[in-house]
Amino acid sequence: MYEPIRTQRRGSVHAMADDAQYPHRTREEELDIQLAGHLSALLAVTDELGLDAAADSIAAQVTRLRGAPPVRHAGLSGADPASLHRRALDLAGRALVVAASRADTAAAILSAQRMDAHTAALAEPRLVGAH
């Protein structure tokens, strides 16, 4: 009625690939990559906003995570400041979540500070009409 399960033969197309031949990253390494990515995106928006001191702080964290300095954003997107602050706020929030999950205090503090700064910038009357 039922066919018995056959053992896998060497060379079979159904044989499992040897896990040793594929590189695997630890959870911490994956979180480092995510965090560096979020911070790099935040750096690009921060550079575009012209916030040099904040951008330098973010670049230092990216350098620490990646082991090399990040490529700095040189172009302008033409987006209005309110849109850039909203984007930066979102990116800082994402970075904060990842930093908290990997227990990276320095990155978490920096992300929270950037969230506060962009929230305050969005509350300014000159940006209210730009939404």
C-alpha positions as CSV (number, residue, x, y, z in Angstrom):
1,M,0.0,0.0,0.0
2,Y,2.7,2.5,1.0
3,E,6.2,2.5,-0.5
4,P,8.9,2.3,2.1
5,I,11.2,5.4,2.5
6,R,14.4,4.7,0.6
7,T,17.7,5.8,1.9
8,Q,19.5,8.6,0.1
9,R,22.1,7.4,-2.4
10,R,25.3,9.2,-3.0
11,G,25.0,11.4,-6.1
12,S,21.2,11.5,-6.0
13,V,19.5,14.8,-7.0
14,H,17.5,14.4,-3.8
15,A,20.6,14.2,-1.5
16,M,21.0,17.1,0.9
17,A,23.8,19.6,0.2
18,D,26.7,19.5,2.5
19,D,26.1,22.4,4.9
20,A,29.8,22.8,5.4
21,Q,30.2,24.2,1.9
22,Y,28.0,27.1,2.5
23,P,29.0,30.0,4.8
24,H,26.6,30.7,7.7
25,R,26.4,33.8,9.8
26,T,25.5,34.0,13.4
27,R,22.5,35.9,14.5
28,E,24.8,38.6,15.9
29,E,26.5,38.9,12.6
30,E,23.2,39.3,10.8
31,L,22.1,41.9,13.3
32,D,25.3,43.8,12.8
33,I,24.7,43.8,9.0
34,Q,21.1,45.0,9.5
35,L,22.2,47.7,11.9
36,A,25.0,49.0,9.7
37,G,22.5,49.1,6.8
38,H,19.9,51.1,8.7
39,L,22.6,53.5,10.0
40,S,24.1,53.9,6.5
41,A,20.7,54.9,5.1
42,L,20.3,57.3,8.0
43,L,23.7,58.7,7.3
44,A,22.7,59.4,3.7
45,V,19.6,61.4,4.8
46,T,21.5,63.1,7.6
47,D,24.2,64.2,5.1
48,E,21.4,65.5,2.7
49,L,19.9,67.5,5.6
50,G,23.4,69.1,6.2
51,L,23.6,67.9,9.8
52,D,27.4,67.4,9.8
53,A,28.0,66.7,13.5
54,A,25.2,64.1,13.6
55,A,26.4,62.6,10.3
56,D,29.9,62.2,11.7
57,S,28.5,60.4,14.8
58,I,26.5,58.0,12.6
59,A,29.5,57.4,10.4
60,A,31.6,56.5,13.4
61,Q,29.1,53.8,14.4
62,V,28.9,52.4,10.9
63,T,32.7,52.3,10.8
64,R,32.7,50.4,14.1
65,L,30.2,47.9,12.8
66,R,31.7,47.3,9.4
67,G,35.3,47.8,10.2
68,A,35.7,50.4,7.4
69,P,34.4,53.9,6.9
70,P,31.1,54.3,5.0
71,V,30.8,55.9,1.7
72,R,29.3,59.3,2.3
73,H,26.2,60.5,0.4
74,A,27.2,63.3,-2.1
75,G,24.0,63.8,-4.1
76,L,20.7,65.5,-3.3
77,S,17.4,63.9,-3.8
78,G,15.5,67.2,-4.0
79,A,13.1,66.1,-1.3
80,D,11.7,68.7,1.0
81,P,13.1,68.9,4.6
82,A,10.0,67.6,6.2
83,S,10.1,64.4,4.1
84,L,13.7,64.0,4.8
85,H,13.1,64.3,8.6
86,R,10.3,61.8,8.4
87,R,12.5,59.4,6.5
88,A,15.3,59.9,9.0
89,L,12.9,59.4,11.9
90,D,11.8,56.1,10.4
91,L,15.4,54.9,9.8
92,A,16.5,55.9,13.3
93,G,13.6,53.9,14.7
94,R,14.6,50.8,12.7
95,A,18.2,51.2,13.9
96,L,17.0,51.5,17.5
97,V,15.0,48.3,17.3
98,V,18.0,46.3,15.9
99,A,20.4,48.0,18.3
100,A,18.2,47.0,21.2
101,S,17.9,43.4,20.0
102,R,21.7,43.1,19.8
103,A,22.3,45.0,23.0
104,D,24.4,47.7,21.3
105,T,24.1,50.5,23.8
106,A,26.1,53.1,21.8
107,A,24.0,52.6,18.6
108,A,20.8,52.5,20.6
109,I,21.6,55.8,22.3
110,L,22.6,57.4,19.0
111,S,19.4,56.2,17.3
112,A,17.2,57.5,20.1
113,Q,19.0,60.9,20.0
114,R,18.4,61.1,16.2
115,M,14.7,60.2,16.7
116,D,14.4,63.0,19.2
117,A,16.1,65.4,16.9
118,H,14.0,64.6,13.9
119,T,10.8,64.6,16.0
120,A,11.7,68.1,17.2
121,A,12.5,69.3,13.7
122,L,9.1,68.1,12.5
123,A,7.4,70.0,15.2
124,E,9.0,73.3,14.1
125,P,6.4,75.7,12.6
126,R,8.4,76.2,9.4
127,L,8.1,72.5,8.5
128,V,4.4,72.1,9.4
129,G,3.3,73.6,6.1
130,A,5.8,71.4,4.2
131,H,4.0,68.1,5.1
